[in-house]
Amino acid sequence: VPGTALVLNLHSPTYCQTVYGGNDPKQIARRFSELDPSAPASLMKRWNRERLSTNIPRKLEKLQDLPQQLARFIAVASEQLPEQG
């Protein structure tokens, strides 16, 4: 059950103090009420975009000579790009 870890953490005074500012049920309820319900979905979308922007497309992963092609690209780019000083 996904919420099990959350419920079990409520038994830890250190966890409750760190996350909720105490273990008083009213304090915990107040902190939950302050949460933006769309925040987790937004965060996941951002993480997925970041992950996708750093992954090599599968089509390129399958190329046996990808390192050689990249090396040629880097060599040409380094010759044509002005030096950054």
N, C-alpha and C positions, 0 to 999 in steps of 0.2 A: 504494500500500500504506500503510495508516494508520500503521504503526510506523516508516516510513522517516525521518521528521523526528526522532524520538527517537534512532534509531541514528546519524544524521548529527550530532546534537548531542553525542554521546559523544566526537567528535573534538575538541571545543572544551574546552580546559582551564578556561577561565573558566566555562563552563556547568556543567561537572562539579563545580567547586569550589563554585559557588553552589547548585546543586540537590542534590548528593550529598555535599558536604563533601570532595571530592577525586576523583581519577580512578582510584584503586585499584579493580580489579574486585570485591574483597571488600567494600569500602566501599559501592559501588554496589549490590551484591547485598543487603547488610544493610539499606540504605535501602528497597529495594523490598520486602523481607520485612516491614518495619514498616507498610506501607500496609494500610489497611482495604479489602478488595476491594469492599465495598458503598458506599464513600465517593463514587465518581464518580456512581453512579446516584442516590444521595441528593442530591448537589449539583445534578444536572440536574433532579430533581423540584422542588427548592426554587426554582431559577431559573425553571422553567416556571410555578410557582405565582405567583411575583413578577411575571412578565411578563403572565400572564393577569389579575392583579389590577389592572394599570395600563392594559390595553388597553380601548378602547371596543368593545363588542360590535358585530359586523358589522351586525346589524339596525339599530343606531343610526347607524352610519357612513353608511348609505344614505339617512338622512333629510335632505332638502334644507334643512329649517328647524331643524336641530339647534342651531345657535348661538342662534337666537331662543328656542327652548324652554329651553335652558340659562340664558339671560339672565333669563327669567321666573322660573325656579326659584331662581336665585341672589338675585334681588330679593326674592322672598317669604321665602326663608330668612334673608336679612340683616335683614329687618324683624322676623321672629319670634324669632330667636335673640338671647339676651342678649349685650350687648357684653362682650368679654373685655378686662379691664383690666390 
